[in-house]
Amino acid sequence: MGLLDGKVAIITGAGHGIGRGHALELARHGAKVVVNDLGGSVRGEGQGRAADETVALIEKRGGTAVADYSDVGDHEQCGALIKRAIDAFGRLDILVNNAGIVRDAAIWNMPPEDFDAVIRVHVRGTWSTCHHAARYWRAAAKSGETVHGRIINTTSGAGLGGNFGQTSYAAAKAAIVAITQTLAMELYRSGVTVNAVGPSGLTRITASIPGMGDSFEPDAVADDEWHAMDPSNSSPLVAWLASDEADHVTGQVIRSIEDRIIWMQGWKERKVIAAGQKRWDATKLSEVINQDLFETRAPGMRF
Ligand SMILES: NC(=O)c1ccc[n+]([C@@H]2O[C@H](COP(=O)([O-])OP(=O)(O)OC[C@H]3O[C@@H](n4cnc5c(N)ncnc54)[C@H](O)[C@@H]3O)[C@@H](O)[C@H]2O)c1
């Protein structure tokens, strides 16, 4: 009995890299998979049929999958993507939002169109698929069905602490955490959990960063071989989150780096300083803040 037998999953951006790893892993555990991928470049230009390659790999290994070439940045196409799963396999249980692009540059060199393109794919793409899937699961829950819906979004270290040259990508990945936490609240009563994973691996995206090394696809590494930067190293975590065993896990951000699962804890209060039932006086703030928070006057930055 597979962990995901009888489940139907959509994985966006599953033609390459980390998404392909998720698709292979979910299929291996018994899920029927809709492999979505627009098939463009790492910058999000053009389109192609990368999804077909992942479908062929799944079928070669005895699994069941169909390809879908929708652009997740387009709200209507996201609706059609959800419908594709229902038309092909009769239902939807798991939505993995993984599609992504990068257009890195320091802010003074970043054209506004590049900022918008990155936000469109990551933020609108995640929001739009969630919107359509939420409507489907809420209707099912309201009609008395027991729902074990799963949304697994994709964030990154850039969204959790910033990264030089990635204002667009970091903003997008932080927004995905906010979407995840909010949807966890909105959808739990309908039987849907919503979590975010922060994966790692040498993919087309990392290959676009100087010095990171060449990318390779997940199927280049045999299932019983270990490679620290295999793009599918986070896929077992995604398969578990997708299963009924993780019914109680929602609103979480979990990084998966090499062989480590890193459970994040979000923003925590570092220090609370009260003025004492009155407004603060700006001219007094230096004294109290430097004394309590910056004893050495070191800048409050982390590099
Ligand atoms: N590689 C890493 O170390 C790393 C680290 C943290 C987060 N991530 C995230 O993991 C996800 C997968 O990235 P990857 O590293 O595997 O890169 P990748 O380029 O190999 O895969 C991304 C896939 O998304 C697809 N895609 C892009 N725009 C799309 C659109 N509009 N509609 C549908 N599909 C679209 C691409 O065609 C591509 O196949 C991304 O969200 C990325 O931000 C990657």
The ligand as an SDF file (V2000), in Angstrom:
LIG
                    3D

 44 48  0  0  0  0  0  0  0  0999 V2000
   17.1530   25.1590   -6.6580 N   0  0  0  0  0  0  0  0  0  0  0  0
   17.1940   25.6030   -5.4310 C   0  0  0  0  0  0  0  0  0  0  0  0
   18.2160   25.5070   -4.7140 O   0  0  0  0  0  0  0  0  0  0  0  0
   15.9680   26.2670   -4.8470 C   0  0  0  0  0  0  0  0  0  0  0  0
   16.0540   26.7710   -3.5360 C   0  0  0  0  0  0  0  0  0  0  0  0
   14.9130   27.3290   -2.9660 C   0  0  0  0  0  0  0  0  0  0  0  0
   13.7330   27.3860   -3.6980 C   0  0  0  0  0  0  0  0  0  0  0  0
   13.6890   26.8990   -4.9900 N   0  0  0  0  0  0  0  0  0  0  0  0
   12.4050   26.9580   -5.6850 C   0  0  0  0  0  0  0  0  0  0  0  0
   12.0990   25.6780   -6.1970 O   0  0  0  0  0  0  0  0  0  0  0  0
   11.2090   25.8160   -7.3080 C   0  0  0  0  0  0  0  0  0  0  0  0
   11.7150   24.9940   -8.4780 C   0  0  0  0  0  0  0  0  0  0  0  0
   12.8820   25.6080   -8.9980 O   0  0  0  0  0  0  0  0  0  0  0  0
   14.1130   24.7790   -9.6130 P   0  0  0  0  0  0  0  0  0  0  0  0
   15.3130   25.1930   -8.8590 O   0  0  0  0  0  0  0  0  0  0  0  0
   13.7530   23.3580   -9.7360 O   0  0  0  0  0  0  0  0  0  0  0  0
   14.2290   25.4710  -11.0820 O   0  0  0  0  0  0  0  0  0  0  0  0
   13.8300   24.9080  -12.5450 P   0  0  0  0  0  0  0  0  0  0  0  0
   14.0140   26.0340  -13.4870 O   0  0  0  0  0  0  0  0  0  0  0  0
   14.5700   23.6460  -12.8110 O   0  0  0  0  0  0  0  0  0  0  0  0
   12.2850   24.5560  -12.3950 O   0  0  0  0  0  0  0  0  0  0  0  0
   11.2660   25.5240  -12.4090 C   0  0  0  0  0  0  0  0  0  0  0  0
   10.1930   25.0570  -13.3570 C   0  0  0  0  0  0  0  0  0  0  0  0
    9.0770   25.9680  -13.3200 O   0  0  0  0  0  0  0  0  0  0  0  0
    8.6040   26.1020  -14.6440 C   0  0  0  0  0  0  0  0  0  0  0  0
    7.8620   27.3630  -14.8080 N   0  0  0  0  0  0  0  0  0  0  0  0
    8.3720   28.6140  -14.7920 C   0  0  0  0  0  0  0  0  0  0  0  0
    7.3900   29.5070  -14.9970 N   0  0  0  0  0  0  0  0  0  0  0  0
    6.2390   28.8190  -15.1320 C   0  0  0  0  0  0  0  0  0  0  0  0
    4.9000   29.1990  -15.3570 C   0  0  0  0  0  0  0  0  0  0  0  0
    4.5470   30.4920  -15.5070 N   0  0  0  0  0  0  0  0  0  0  0  0
    3.9490   28.2330  -15.4070 N   0  0  0  0  0  0  0  0  0  0  0  0
    4.2880   26.9180  -15.2740 C   0  0  0  0  0  0  0  0  0  0  0  0
    5.5690   26.4960  -15.0900 N   0  0  0  0  0  0  0  0  0  0  0  0
    6.5300   27.4410  -15.0160 C   0  0  0  0  0  0  0  0  0  0  0  0
    9.8650   26.0880  -15.5070 C   0  0  0  0  0  0  0  0  0  0  0  0
    9.5800   25.7830  -16.8580 O   0  0  0  0  0  0  0  0  0  0  0  0
   10.6930   25.0160  -14.8090 C   0  0  0  0  0  0  0  0  0  0  0  0
   10.4910   23.7370  -15.3570 O   0  0  0  0  0  0  0  0  0  0  0  0
   11.1130   27.3060   -7.5860 C   0  0  0  0  0  0  0  0  0  0  0  0
    9.9450   27.8290   -6.9720 O   0  0  0  0  0  0  0  0  0  0  0  0
   12.3350   27.8680   -6.8960 C   0  0  0  0  0  0  0  0  0  0  0  0
   12.1890   29.2180   -6.5650 O   0  0  0  0  0  0  0  0  0  0  0  0
   14.7820   26.3550   -5.5740 C   0  0  0  0  0  0  0  0  0  0  0  0
  1  2  1  0
  2  3  2  0
  2  4  1  0
  4  5  1  0
  4 44  2  0
  5  6  2  0
  6  7  1  0
  7  8  2  0
  8  9  1  0
  8 44  1  0
  9 10  1  0
  9 42  1  0
 10 11  1  0
 11 12  1  0
 11 40  1  0
 12 13  1  0
 13 14  1  0
 14 15  2  0
 14 16  1  0
 14 17  1  0
 17 18  1  0
 18 19  2  0
 18 20  1  0
 18 21  1  0
 21 22  1  0
 22 23  1  0
 23 24  1  0
 23 38  1  0
 24 25  1  0
 25 26  1  0
 25 36  1  0
 26 27  1  0
 26 35  1  0
 27 28  2  0
 28 29  1  0
 29 30  1  0
 29 35  2  0
 30 31  1  0
 30 32  2  0
 32 33  1  0
 33 34  2  0
 34 35  1  0
 36 37  1  0
 36 38  1  0
 38 39  1  0
 40 41  1  0
 40 42  1  0
 42 43  1  0
M  CHG  2   8   1  16  -1
M  END
$$$$
